[in-house]
């Protein structure tokens, strides 16, 4: 069993900026030389998250709209009252979706569905430089 760790750097715009990182994760698996295993992607941030979706404008619009409806940025947040940084909604959104995603790979290929892409979402209220951690475990 081998373990390989890689970094993925992203420049984001904030405000529910969504990045399709499927190609970068696919490339990391291919370059690792591992045949079968799992890749875990982790964002060391409390205002961003990872998940899968069909990466097309309609789905992305629907996701942003739903997040605005259930976690409205204009709502009053105790975090904002304490820190005065205006990103209380970003912390709640990130907690709801989660900071990591694991995807098995078989014969060197991610086992994603046909219309399933890996996405990184930055919910902070300003642009950020993000560094994700990808850890591949396999043989």
N, C-alpha and C positions, 0 to 999 in steps of 0.2 A: 504494500500500500504506500503510495506516494502522496505528499502534500505540497502544493505549490501556491504561493500567494502573489497576487498582482494588484496593482493600483490602476484605477481609471479616473482621470481628471476631467471635470466638466466645468464650463463657465455657464452660469445660469442667469436668468433674468428675474427670478422670483415670481411671486403672484401666480402660483399654480403653473409654473413653467414645466413642460413635460418633454422628456428626452427619450427616444427609442434607443436603447443600448444593446439591443439584440445582436447586432453585428460585432460589437466589441467583445461581448461575452462569447459568441461563437468563435471569434478569432483566438481568444484566450484558451479555449478548449482545444482548438486545432494546434496551436503552438505548444501546448503542454506535452503533447505526445501521449497523453493518457487515452486509453481506449474506453473504459467503462468507469463511471464514478458519479460524483455530484459536484456541482459548482454552487457555492453560496456567495451571493453578492450582499454586501452590508454597507449602509451609509452611516458613518459616525456623526450623526447630526440629529438634533431634536426637532427640526423643522422641515424634514424631507422624508421621503418614503419610496418604497419599491413595490411593484406589483406587475401583473400581466394584463393586457387588454389587446383588442384589435386596434392597432395604431392607424386609425383613419380619422379624418376631421369630425365626422358625426359622433363617433364614440368619445373622442376627446372632449368635444363640446358638451355632450351629455354628462360626462364625468365632472367637468368643471361646474356645470349648472347644479348638479346634485350636491356637490361639495358646498357650493354657495348657499343652497337651500338648507342643508342640515348643519353647516358650520359657517355661518355668515360672518365675514370679516368685520362688518359694521356693528355686530353685537358687542355688548360690554363683556370684557374678560378680566378676571381678577389679576391675571398675569400682567396685563397692560397697566392696570392701576398700580401694581408694585414696581414694575421696571420701566414703564413709559416708553416701550419700544414698538408698540403697535402690532406685535406679531403673535398675540395670544392664540388667534385662530390657527396659525401655522403649526403651533405645538400640538393642538388638539387634532388637526387633520393628520399630522404625521403619526401620532399615537394610534389613531383609528386604523390606518393602513399598515403601519409597521416598518421597521428599519431594515428588514432583510428578506431575501427570497432565495430559495434553494431549488435548483433544477437538475434532475438526473441527466446524464448523457450516456449513450450506448453506441458502441462502435464509433466513438469520436464525434457523435452528433447529439445536439440538445434534443430532448424529447418533447419539445413544444408542439402544441396543436397547430394546424394549418393557419389559423387566423390569430395566433397568440404571439404577441411580442412582449419583451421585457421592457418595462418603462421605469424611469426615475422621475419623481415629481418633487420639485422644490416649491414649498409653500411659503417661504419667508417673504417679507414685504420689501425686499431689496435684492439686487444682483449679488450672487455669491460665487466664490471659487470652491467647488466641491471635489473631494477625493474619495471615491468609493473603494472598498476592499473586496477583491474577488479571491476566494480561496477554493481551490480545486483539490478534491480528494479522490483517488482512484488508482487504477492499475492499467 
